């Protein structure tokens, strides 16, 4: 959200946010929220006045790139038919953990625009147990690739996190970046502790806020992470 300095205080920001909330409600959205910097008191006060309530912090943790002998499968390297099948598997996995959620549009856009790739975690029988949508394209044009950013991560069991992180660190190396960045929501305390134990370093924090009557619920099992940006 941005309003030109000479128009600030005129109510434009309020109009933009309330119109957006109304648009989302009209389309049946059950979770309506945003993220802001936790030290920006004016922002927190502004959003609070419009019905948003602060939740827990989202902490960006980075881990150095480390190669594996054999990397995990990537959606971008599949045939068109295999991609379609994998997308349906991703859709079903996420819907089983968080009904109504669907990241397949973001996965397709990432693949089509070559912004990154989606790491697929399968068990010994080939069943999809998790996926991670990642971007490696620089945030600023002309800059070198520095980190692999995890935008979405879905695991049907939290015990799979260490294996997924290993695959992400390998993908970071293969994509020509030096580290992988995971944005861990504060609801997952044990998962956050594991990232730190694996050598993760805290790089940034954001405050997640949601409408009082449209809060995000933590799944009963597994892990569902989303940066809320795309």
For each residue, the residues with C-beta under 8 A, 3 or more apart:
1: 13 16 17
2:
3: 7 8 12 13 16
4: 7 8
5: 8
6:
7: 3 4 10 12
8: 3 4 5 12 13
9:
10: 7
11: 14 15
12: 3 7 8 15 16
13: 1 3 8 16 17 46
14: 11 17 18 50
15: 11 12 18 19
16: 1 3 12 13 19 20
17: 1 13 14 20 21 47 50
18: 14 15 21 22 50
19: 15 16 22 23
20: 16 17 23 24
21: 17 18 24 25 32 50 51 211
22: 18 19 25 26
23: 19 20 26 27
24: 20 21 27 29 32
25: 21 22 28 29 32 214
26: 22 23
27: 23 24
28: 25
29: 24 25 32 214
30: 100 214
31: 210 214 215 216
32: 21 24 25 29 210 211 214
33: 52 55 208 209 210 211 214 215 216 228
34: 47 52 208 209 210 228
35: 58 206 207 208 209 227 228
36: 40 43 44 47 206 207 209
37: 40 43 205 206 207
38: 44 57 205 206 207
39:
40: 36 37 43 44
41: 44 45
42: 45 46
43: 36 37 40 46 47
44: 36 38 40 41 47 48 54 207 209
45: 41 42 48 49
46: 13 42 43 49 50
47: 17 34 36 43 44 50 52 209
48: 44 45 51 52 53 54 209
49: 45 46
50: 14 17 18 21 46 47
51: 21 48 211 212
52: 33 34 47 48 209 210 211 212
53: 48 209 210 211 212 215
54: 44 48 207 208 209
55: 33 186 207 208 209 210 215 216
56: 185 186 187 208
57: 38 186 205 206 207 208
58: 35 183 184 185 186 205 206 207 208 227
59: 183 184 186 192 202 204 205
60: 181 182 183 184 202 203 204 205 206
61: 181 182 183 184 192 195 196 200 201 202 203
62: 147 179 180 181 182 200 201 203
63: 66 165 168 169 179 180 182 195 198 199 200 201
64: 169 178 179 199
65: 148 169 170 172 173 177 178 179 180
66: 63 166 169 170 173
67: 170 173 174
68: 71 72 166 167 169 170
69:
70:
71: 68 74 167 170 171 174
72: 68 119 120 121 167 170 171
73: 77 78 119 120 122
74: 71 77 78 117 118 119 120 171
75: 78 83 86 87 107 111 117 118 119 120 131
76: 111 117 118
77: 73 74 117
78: 73 74 75 82 83 86
79: 82 83
80: 83 84
81: 84 85
82: 78 79 85 86
83: 75 78 79 80 86 87 111
84: 80 81 87 88
85: 81 82 88 89
86: 75 78 82 83 89 90 118 120 128
87: 75 83 84 90 91 104 107 108
88: 84 85 91 92
89: 85 86 92 93 128
90: 86 87 93 94 103 104 107 118 128 131 154
91: 87 88 94 95 102 104
92: 88 89 95 96
93: 89 90 96 97 128 129 130 131 154 156
94: 90 91 97 98 101 102 103 154 224
95: 91 92 98 99 100 101 102
96: 92 93 99 156
97: 93 94 101 154 156 219 221 222 224
98: 94 95 101 217 219 224
99: 95 96
100: 30 95
101: 94 95 97 98 224 226
102: 91 94 95 105
103: 90 94 106 107 133 152 154 226
104: 87 90 91 107 108
105: 102 108 109
106: 103 109 110 133 151 152 230
107: 75 87 90 103 104 110 111 118 131 133 152
108: 87 104 105 111 112
109: 105 106 112 113 115 230
110: 106 107 113 115 116 117 118 133 135 151
111: 75 76 83 107 108 114 117 118
112: 108 109
113: 109 110
114: 111 137
115: 109 110 135 136 137
116: 110 133 134 135 136 137 148 149 175
117: 74 75 76 77 110 111 134 136 171 175
118: 74 75 76 86 90 107 110 111 131 132 133 134
119: 72 73 74 75 131 132 134 164 167 168 171
120: 72 73 74 75 86 128 130 131
121: 72 128 129 130 131 132 155 160 163 164 167
122: 73 126 127 128 129
123: 126 127 129
124:
125:
126: 122 123
127: 122 123
128: 86 89 90 93 120 121 122 131
129: 93 121 122 123 155 156 157 160
130: 93 120 121 153 154 155 156 160 164 223
131: 75 90 93 107 118 119 120 121 128 152 153 154
132: 118 119 121 150 152 153 154 164 167 168
133: 103 106 107 110 116 118 150 151 152 153
134: 116 117 118 119 148 149 150 151 168 171 175 180
135: 110 115 116 148 149 151
136: 115 116 117 145 148 149 172 175 176 177
137: 114 115 116 145
138: 141 142 143 144 145 146
139: 143
140: 143
141: 138
142: 138
143: 138 139 140 146
144: 138
145: 136 137 138 175 176 177
146: 138 143 177 178 179
147: 62 172 177 178 179 180 181
148: 65 116 134 135 136 168 171 172 175 177 179 180 181
149: 116 134 135 136 180 181
150: 132 133 134 153 168 180 181 182 183 225
151: 106 110 133 134 135 226 227 229 230
152: 103 106 107 131 132 133 225 226 227
153: 130 131 132 133 150 164 182 223 224 225
154: 90 93 94 97 103 130 131 132 222 223 224 225
155: 121 129 130 158 160 161 164 222 223
156: 93 96 97 129 130 160 221 222
157: 129 160 221 222
158: 155 161 188 190 191 221 222 223
159: 162
160: 121 129 130 155 156 157 163 164
161: 155 158 164 165 191 194 195 223
162: 159 165 166 194 198
163: 121 160 166 167
164: 119 121 130 132 153 155 160 161 167 168
165: 63 161 162 168 169 180 182 194 195 198
166: 66 68 162 163 169 170
167: 68 71 72 119 121 132 163 164 170 171
168: 63 119 132 134 148 150 164 165 171 172 180 182
169: 63 64 65 66 68 165 166 172 173 180
170: 65 66 67 68 71 72 166 167 173 174
171: 71 72 74 117 119 134 148 167 168 174 175 180
172: 65 136 147 148 168 169 175 177 178 179 180
173: 65 66 67 169 170 177
174: 67 71 170 171
175: 116 117 134 136 145 148 171 172
176: 136 145
177: 65 136 145 146 147 148 172 173 180
178: 64 65 146 147 172
179: 62 63 64 65 146 147 148 172
180: 62 63 65 134 147 148 149 150 165 168 169 171 172 177
181: 60 61 62 147 148 149 150 203
182: 60 61 62 63 150 153 165 168 195 200 225
183: 58 59 60 61 150 206 225 227
184: 58 59 60 61 188 191 192 195 225
185: 56 58 188 208 225
186: 55 56 57 58 59 189 192 208
187: 56 218
188: 158 184 185 191 192 218 223 225
189: 186 192 193
190: 158 193 194
191: 158 161 184 188 194 195 223
192: 59 61 184 186 188 189 195 196
193: 189 190 196 197
194: 161 162 165 190 191 197 198
195: 61 63 161 165 182 184 191 192 198 200
196: 61 192 193 199 200 202
197: 193 194 200
198: 63 162 165 194 195
199: 63 64 196
200: 61 62 63 182 195 196 197
201: 61 62 63
202: 59 60 61 196 205
203: 60 61 62 181
204: 59 60
205: 37 38 57 58 59 60 202
206: 35 36 37 38 57 58 60 183
207: 35 36 37 38 44 54 55 57 58
208: 33 34 35 54 55 56 57 58 185 186 216 228
209: 33 34 35 36 44 47 48 52 53 54 55
210: 31 32 33 34 52 53 55 214 215 216
211: 21 32 33 51 52 53 214 215
212: 51 52 53 215
213:
214: 25 29 30 31 32 33 210 211
215: 31 33 53 55 210 211 212
216: 31 33 55 208 210
217: 98
218: 187 188
219: 97 98 222 223 224
220:
221: 97 156 157 158
222: 97 154 155 156 157 158 219
223: 130 153 154 155 158 161 188 191 219
224: 94 97 98 101 153 154 219
225: 150 152 153 154 182 183 184 185 188
226: 101 103 151 152
227: 35 58 151 152 183 230
228: 33 34 35 208
229: 151
230: 106 109 151 227
